[in-house]
Protein backbone atom coordinates (compact mmCIF):
# COMPACT_ATOMS: atom_id res chain seq x y z
CA UNK A 1 0.00 0.00 0.00
CA UNK A 2 1.39 3.39 -1.01
CA UNK A 3 1.77 5.84 1.86
CA UNK A 4 3.05 8.55 -0.49
CA UNK A 5 1.99 9.14 -4.09
CA UNK A 6 3.56 11.93 -6.12
CA UNK A 7 2.16 12.50 -9.61
CA UNK A 8 3.11 15.04 -12.29
CA UNK A 9 4.65 17.36 -9.73
CA UNK A 10 5.82 20.72 -11.05
CA UNK A 11 7.19 23.76 -9.27
CA UNK A 12 7.97 27.05 -10.96
CA UNK A 13 9.45 29.99 -9.07
CA UNK A 14 8.96 33.49 -10.45
CA UNK A 15 11.50 36.21 -9.68
CA UNK A 16 10.39 39.26 -7.71
CA UNK A 17 9.37 41.33 -10.72
CA UNK A 18 8.18 38.38 -12.78
CA UNK A 19 10.89 38.76 -15.41
CA UNK A 20 12.29 35.25 -15.03
CA UNK A 21 10.83 31.86 -14.19
CA UNK A 22 12.80 28.96 -12.75
CA UNK A 23 11.43 25.45 -13.13
CA UNK A 24 12.64 23.68 -9.99
CA UNK A 25 10.58 20.51 -10.54
CA UNK A 26 9.09 19.09 -13.72
CA UNK A 27 6.78 16.11 -13.97
CA UNK A 28 8.09 14.32 -10.86
CA UNK A 29 6.22 11.05 -10.39
CA UNK A 30 6.94 8.29 -7.87
CA UNK A 31 5.38 6.46 -4.96
CA UNK A 32 6.61 5.13 -1.62
CA UNK A 33 5.14 2.01 -0.09
CA UNK A 34 4.36 1.77 3.60
CA UNK A 35 7.46 0.49 5.40
CA UNK A 36 9.91 1.47 2.63
CA UNK A 37 13.27 3.14 3.24
CA UNK A 38 13.95 5.46 0.31
CA UNK A 39 16.84 7.84 -0.27
CA UNK A 40 16.74 10.80 -2.65
CA UNK A 41 20.01 11.97 -4.20
CA UNK A 42 21.09 14.57 -6.73
CA UNK A 43 23.49 17.41 -7.24
CA UNK A 44 22.94 20.83 -5.66
CA UNK A 45 20.22 22.64 -7.57
CA UNK A 46 18.64 19.42 -8.83
CA UNK A 47 15.35 20.06 -6.99
CA UNK A 48 15.81 17.83 -3.90
CA UNK A 49 15.16 20.59 -1.37
CA UNK A 50 12.14 21.88 -3.28
CA UNK A 51 10.72 18.36 -3.41
CA UNK A 52 11.30 17.83 0.30
CA UNK A 53 9.61 21.14 1.16
CA UNK A 54 6.54 20.16 -0.85
CA UNK A 55 6.40 16.70 0.73
CA UNK A 56 6.67 18.37 4.16
CA UNK A 57 3.72 20.65 3.29
CA UNK A 58 6.03 23.66 3.68
CA UNK A 59 5.53 24.69 0.05
CA UNK A 60 2.86 24.13 -2.58
CA UNK A 61 3.46 22.81 -6.10
CA UNK A 62 2.60 24.77 -9.22
CA UNK A 63 0.92 21.66 -10.62
CA UNK A 64 0.57 17.99 -9.84
CA UNK A 65 -0.58 15.90 -6.93
CA UNK A 66 0.94 14.81 -3.61
CA UNK A 67 -1.06 12.31 -1.59
CA UNK A 68 0.40 11.53 1.83
CA UNK A 69 -1.29 9.18 4.30
CA UNK A 70 -4.36 9.20 2.02
CA UNK A 71 -4.61 13.00 2.13
CA UNK A 72 -4.11 15.30 -0.87
CA UNK A 73 -1.69 17.90 0.45
CA UNK A 74 -2.75 20.57 -2.03
CA UNK A 75 -6.29 20.45 -0.66
CA UNK A 76 -5.47 20.84 3.02
CA UNK A 77 -6.51 24.26 4.29
CA UNK A 78 -3.73 26.52 5.52
CA UNK A 79 -5.09 26.51 9.08
CA UNK A 80 -4.93 22.70 9.20
CA UNK A 81 -1.49 22.21 7.63
CA UNK A 82 0.50 22.48 10.86
CA UNK A 83 -1.66 19.90 12.62
CA UNK A 84 -1.48 17.52 9.64
CA UNK A 85 2.31 17.87 9.54
CA UNK A 86 2.59 17.26 13.28
CA UNK A 87 0.32 14.19 13.22
CA UNK A 88 1.66 12.48 10.10
CA UNK A 89 5.30 13.46 9.66
CA UNK A 90 8.44 13.16 11.73
CA UNK A 91 11.42 15.36 10.87
CA UNK A 92 15.15 14.76 11.32
CA UNK A 93 17.40 17.65 10.26
CA UNK A 94 21.12 18.05 9.71
CA UNK A 95 21.43 20.66 12.47
CA UNK A 96 19.18 18.76 14.94
CA UNK A 97 16.82 21.74 15.56
CA UNK A 98 16.86 21.23 19.33
CA UNK A 99 16.13 24.09 21.74
CA UNK A 100 19.14 24.70 24.01
CA UNK A 101 16.94 25.98 26.86
CA UNK A 102 15.02 22.67 26.94
CA UNK A 103 16.29 19.33 28.21
CA UNK A 104 16.42 16.49 25.70
CA UNK A 105 13.27 15.12 27.32
CA UNK A 106 11.38 18.39 26.84
CA UNK A 107 12.64 18.71 23.25
CA UNK A 108 11.29 15.25 22.49
CA UNK A 109 7.96 16.01 24.17
CA UNK A 110 7.44 19.25 22.22
CA UNK A 111 5.26 17.93 19.34
CA UNK A 112 3.05 16.10 21.85
CA UNK A 113 2.78 19.23 24.01
CA UNK A 114 1.62 21.13 20.94
CA UNK A 115 -0.91 18.37 20.28
CA UNK A 116 -2.30 18.74 23.80
CA UNK A 117 -1.29 15.30 25.11
CA UNK A 118 -1.11 14.63 28.84
CA UNK A 119 2.20 14.21 30.64
CA UNK A 120 1.38 10.59 31.50
CA UNK A 121 0.80 9.73 27.84
CA UNK A 122 3.97 11.55 26.75
CA UNK A 123 6.03 9.77 29.40
CA UNK A 124 4.55 6.40 28.44
CA UNK A 125 5.45 6.96 24.78
CA UNK A 126 8.94 8.24 25.52
CA UNK A 127 10.32 5.43 27.69
CA UNK A 128 10.49 2.62 25.08
CA UNK A 129 11.76 5.01 22.38
CA UNK A 130 14.48 6.46 24.60
CA UNK A 131 15.58 2.96 25.59
CA UNK A 132 15.68 1.79 21.97
CA UNK A 133 17.76 4.81 20.98
CA UNK A 134 20.10 4.49 23.94
CA UNK A 135 19.38 7.93 25.41
CA UNK A 136 17.27 6.96 28.43
CA UNK A 137 20.06 8.11 30.79
CA UNK A 138 20.49 11.45 28.98
CA UNK A 139 16.95 12.80 29.06
CA UNK A 140 17.58 15.38 31.79
CA UNK A 141 20.63 16.79 30.03
CA UNK A 142 20.58 19.85 27.77
CA UNK A 143 21.67 19.74 24.11
CA UNK A 144 24.93 21.59 24.85
CA UNK A 145 25.84 18.85 27.34
CA UNK A 146 25.77 15.94 24.87
CA UNK A 147 27.55 14.93 21.66
CA UNK A 148 26.32 15.50 18.12
CA UNK A 149 25.35 11.84 17.78
CA UNK A 150 23.35 12.01 21.00
CA UNK A 151 21.62 15.18 19.83
CA UNK A 152 20.62 13.45 16.61
CA UNK A 153 19.27 10.48 18.56
CA UNK A 154 17.13 12.89 20.55
CA UNK A 155 15.93 14.40 17.27
CA UNK A 156 15.04 10.93 16.01
CA UNK A 157 13.13 10.28 19.25
CA UNK A 158 11.21 13.52 18.73
CA UNK A 159 10.35 12.38 15.20
CA UNK A 160 9.18 8.95 16.36
CA UNK A 161 7.14 9.96 19.40
CA UNK A 162 4.13 11.09 17.35
CA UNK A 163 3.94 7.70 15.57
CA UNK A 164 4.28 9.40 12.16
CA UNK A 165 3.34 7.82 8.86
CA UNK A 166 6.63 8.98 7.34
CA UNK A 167 9.93 10.23 8.72
CA UNK A 168 11.49 12.88 6.46
CA UNK A 169 15.23 13.10 7.04
CA UNK A 170 17.17 16.00 5.52
CA UNK A 171 20.93 15.29 5.42
CA UNK A 172 20.69 13.57 8.84
CA UNK A 173 24.37 12.58 8.91
CA UNK A 174 25.71 15.91 7.61
CA UNK A 175 26.87 17.23 11.00
CA UNK A 176 28.07 13.91 12.46
CA UNK A 177 31.49 12.30 12.71
CA UNK A 178 32.05 8.88 11.12
CA UNK A 179 31.26 6.88 14.26
CA UNK A 180 28.05 8.79 14.99
CA UNK A 181 27.10 8.45 11.31
CA UNK A 182 27.48 4.67 11.46
CA UNK A 183 25.42 4.52 14.65
CA UNK A 184 22.62 6.68 13.21
CA UNK A 185 22.44 4.70 9.97
CA UNK A 186 22.26 1.45 11.92
CA UNK A 187 19.50 3.01 13.99
CA UNK A 188 17.55 4.04 10.90
CA UNK A 189 17.83 0.47 9.55
CA UNK A 190 16.49 -0.94 12.83
CA UNK A 191 13.61 1.56 12.92
CA UNK A 192 12.74 0.70 9.32
CA UNK A 193 12.76 -3.04 10.08
CA UNK A 194 10.13 -2.28 12.71
CA UNK A 195 7.90 -0.93 9.95
CA UNK A 196 8.68 2.81 9.96
CA UNK A 197 8.63 4.46 6.53
CA UNK A 198 11.70 6.66 5.98
CA UNK A 199 12.37 9.13 3.17
CA UNK A 200 15.87 10.58 3.35
CA UNK A 201 17.47 13.33 1.28
CA UNK A 202 21.25 13.07 1.33
CA UNK A 203 24.48 13.84 -0.52
CA UNK A 204 26.20 10.97 1.29
CA UNK A 205 26.71 7.79 -0.73
CA UNK A 206 27.32 5.96 2.53
CA UNK A 207 24.00 7.12 3.99
CA UNK A 208 22.10 6.30 0.81
CA UNK A 209 23.61 2.81 0.66
CA UNK A 210 21.63 1.87 3.78
CA UNK A 211 18.28 2.53 2.06
CA UNK A 212 16.31 -0.05 0.11
CA UNK A 213 15.70 2.22 -2.87
CA UNK A 214 17.50 5.28 -4.17
CA UNK A 215 15.84 7.92 -6.36
CA UNK A 216 18.13 10.21 -8.35
CA UNK A 217 16.90 13.70 -9.22
CA UNK A 218 18.44 15.67 -12.10
CA UNK A 219 17.21 18.96 -13.52
CA UNK A 220 14.00 18.77 -11.55
CA UNK A 221 12.88 15.26 -12.49
CA UNK A 222 13.46 11.65 -11.51
CA UNK A 223 16.42 10.55 -13.61
CA UNK A 224 16.95 7.01 -12.37
CA UNK A 225 16.33 4.70 -9.44
CA UNK A 226 18.11 1.75 -7.89
CA UNK A 227 16.57 -1.03 -5.83
CA UNK A 228 18.66 -2.85 -3.26
CA UNK A 229 17.47 -6.31 -4.18
CA UNK A 230 20.04 -8.72 -2.81
CA UNK A 231 22.88 -6.18 -2.79
CA UNK A 232 24.99 -5.62 0.30
CA UNK A 233 25.62 -2.07 1.50
CA UNK A 234 29.04 -2.20 -0.16
CA UNK A 235 27.60 -3.34 -3.50
CA UNK A 236 24.86 -0.72 -3.32
CA UNK A 237 27.49 1.92 -2.50
CA UNK A 238 29.27 1.10 -5.77
CA UNK A 239 26.05 1.21 -7.80
CA UNK A 240 25.18 4.60 -6.32
CA UNK A 241 28.68 5.93 -7.04
CA UNK A 242 28.43 4.78 -10.66
CA UNK A 243 25.04 6.47 -11.09
CA UNK A 244 26.28 9.73 -9.55
CA UNK A 245 29.20 9.68 -12.02
CA UNK A 246 26.66 9.26 -14.83
CA UNK A 247 24.70 12.21 -13.47
CA UNK A 248 27.80 14.39 -13.25
CA UNK A 249 28.89 13.59 -16.80
CA UNK A 250 25.46 14.15 -18.30
CA UNK A 251 24.81 10.54 -19.27
CA UNK A 252 21.48 9.18 -20.42
CA UNK A 253 19.05 7.29 -18.27
CA UNK A 254 19.89 3.63 -17.69
Order of alpha helices (4+ residues) and beta strands (2+ residues): beta-beta-beta-alpha-beta-beta-alpha-beta-alpha-alpha-alpha-beta-alpha-beta-alpha-beta-beta-alpha
